[in-house]
Amino acid sequence: MNTMTYDGYHAKIEYDSELDAFRGEILGLNGGADFYGRNPKELRAEFKKSLRVFLEVCEEKSIEPRRRYSGKFNLRISPELHEQLAITAQVKGKSVNKLAQEALQKELSNAG
């Protein structure tokens, strides 16, 4: 994955061919914060600067900087996949929710 992390915040990094520079977008915020750099060193410095400015604005306006997540989300899958998931969960003696959590955690562990 094209990500960068600083002080517990994560940014998605993409190349912008029009600007001939890398663009970073800080993820999981209650607002938008992006930054640009031509190389990794410049990109990291701009990430830190952009985050600092964003956090200062949040403090001035009494806004929580990080988006809150409830731990719940709806997932739409085919009826066939739903059936396979339910049967597999029963065979393993687990709930569908627990089996899905484990599969998601495994995928995220493999991605890092």
C-alpha positions in Angstrom: 0.0 0.0 0.0 1.1 3.5 -0.7 0.8 4.9 2.8 2.8 7.1 5.2 2.4 7.2 9.0 3.2 10.0 11.4 2.3 10.3 15.1 -0.5 7.8 14.7 -2.0 9.4 11.7 -2.1 7.7 8.3 -1.9 9.2 4.8 -2.6 7.7 1.4 0.1 8.6 -1.1 -0.5 8.9 -4.9 1.5 10.3 -7.7 0.0 13.4 -9.5 1.3 13.4 -13.0 0.0 16.9 -13.8 2.1 18.4 -11.0 4.9 15.8 -11.2 4.7 15.4 -7.5 3.3 13.0 -4.9 0.1 13.9 -3.2 -0.8 12.8 0.3 -4.2 12.7 1.9 -4.4 12.3 5.7 -7.1 9.7 6.5 -9.6 9.3 9.3 -10.0 13.1 9.9 -13.1 15.2 10.6 -12.2 17.3 7.6 -9.7 17.3 4.7 -5.9 17.7 4.9 -3.6 17.0 2.1 0.0 17.8 1.2 2.5 17.5 -1.7 6.1 16.7 -2.1 8.5 15.8 -4.9 10.4 13.2 -2.9 9.9 11.2 0.3 11.8 13.6 2.5 9.8 16.6 1.3 6.6 14.6 1.4 7.1 13.6 5.1 8.0 17.2 6.0 4.8 18.5 4.3 2.8 15.7 6.0 4.0 16.9 9.4 3.3 20.6 8.5 -0.2 19.9 7.1 -1.2 17.8 10.2 0.1 20.5 12.6 -2.0 23.1 10.8 -5.1 20.9 10.8 -4.7 20.1 14.5 -4.3 23.8 15.3 -7.5 24.7 13.4 -9.3 21.9 15.2 -8.2 23.2 18.6 -9.2 26.8 17.7 -12.6 25.6 16.6 -13.1 23.0 19.4 -13.4 20.2 16.8 -12.4 16.6 17.5 -9.7 16.0 14.8 -10.2 12.3 14.3 -13.4 10.8 12.9 -15.2 8.5 15.3 -16.1 5.0 14.2 -19.0 3.1 15.7 -17.6 -0.4 15.1 -20.7 -1.2 13.0 -21.1 -1.2 9.2 -23.4 -2.9 6.7 -21.9 -5.3 4.2 -23.8 -6.2 1.1 -22.9 -9.6 -0.3 -24.6 -12.1 -2.7 -27.1 -14.5 -1.1 -24.8 -17.4 -2.2 -21.9 -15.9 -0.3 -24.1 -15.2 2.7 -25.2 -18.8 2.7 -21.6 -20.1 2.5 -20.6 -17.7 5.3 -23.4 -18.9 7.5 -22.7 -22.6 6.9 -19.0 -22.1 7.5 -19.6 -20.2 10.7 -21.9 -23.0 12.0 -19.4 -25.7 11.1 -16.7 -23.8 13.0 -19.0 -23.1 15.9 -18.7 -19.3 15.5 -21.1 -16.5 14.7 -21.2 -15.0 11.2 -20.0 -11.8 12.8 -17.0 -13.4 14.5 -16.0 -15.3 11.3 -16.2 -12.0 9.3 -14.1 -10.2 11.9 -11.4 -12.8 11.7 -11.4 -12.7 7.9 -11.1 -8.9 7.9 -8.3 -9.0 10.5 -6.4 -11.6 8.5 -6.7 -9.5 5.4 -5.5 -6.3 7.2 -2.6 -8.3 8.7 -1.5 -9.5 5.3 -1.8 -6.0 3.8 0.7 -4.5 6.1 
